[in-house]
Amino acid sequence: MRRSTGGAERVGWRSAIAGASPVLLLLACAGAPSEPAPATAPAIVLPSLDQIAVDPGSIPDIGDSTGLPMELDVYRWSDAELSLVAQALNTLTGDCAERFGVAVPDSPDSGPREPEDMSRRYGLTSAAEAGATGYRFQATPGPTPARAPLDEDATAVLYGGKAQVRGKAVPPRGCAGQATTEISGADHAGPAEAVQDINSASWSLSRRHPLVTAAFARWSACLRPTGTTYGDPVEAMNDDRFTGQPTADEIEVAKADVACKVVAGTTGAWHTVEMAVQRAMIEANRPVLEEAQRAKARQLAKARQVVGRE
């Protein structure tokens, strides 16, 4: 039952790939595990905070943030689209690896995901979750099945690192890298770096906007009578006291946290400001985002071809 800061990192785009098979990791990482990330992604344009004008009267009351829309949603990938590309990557990788007598490990997961856990993007906002598990996500039933480690030859076949395996030439980036190039025409498949960067940057920028920091101050003042002092909701989520099984103290703090967000209008302010930040970033980065959409369309078309010929 882990805690998460939601948008603080790229967990909203990449975290759930961790349980996937080795080839699926290429949707999150470029090339072999030993290779550095490519420096080809264009830098995104960031607006300054004084460019983000929001009418305080337009801020709605928001309780639970689950399911809130984001301006960037139009550039996101659906679960079905990610699964399609994952299936195509697995097919191409498997066909290549079969020439070396190597089987691509099955994954207990149905494919990579792009989970934007809006319920935690602005801190804990669900009174039901707070009362049940404090700041933890509810545990998913059953452990993740263990997967046998790949041997040296199988790793080389999948990711490169050897010129030959069993007398046959290995693609420079292995079968998985070759599959990625075939699907995407590049060394990365899946969502464009620029889209992920905007998703992360908009969260970070909006967190510093005066309307949001004022809401944080009201929220913090509301919590003070409970004996807790936090600068913002992320600090509460990451309190080192809250480890192991949720305690009665953690649950009480979590319940007060959620209640004070409603009193202070914290979630409504943060979401409204972040929507404004994303609109500004989309406008400033439109050429990059349009190219990301074209690249997405090419990947999906190629993936459909691969899956259709199975």
Secondary structure, DSSP 8 states (H G I E B T S, - for coil): -----TTSSSHHHHGGGGGS-GGGGGGTS-SSTTS---S-S-------GGG----GGG----S--TT---GGGGGS--HHHHHHHHHHHHHHHHHHHHTTT------SSSS------HHHHTS---HHHHHHHTTS----SS---------HHHHHHHH---SEETTEE--TTHHHHHHHHHHHSSS--SS-HHHHHHHHHHHHHHHTSHHHHHHHHHHHHHHGGGT---SSHHHHHT-TT--SS--HHHHHHHHHHHHHHHHHTHHHHHHHHHHHHHHHHHHHTHHHHHHHHHHHHHHHHHHHHHHHT-
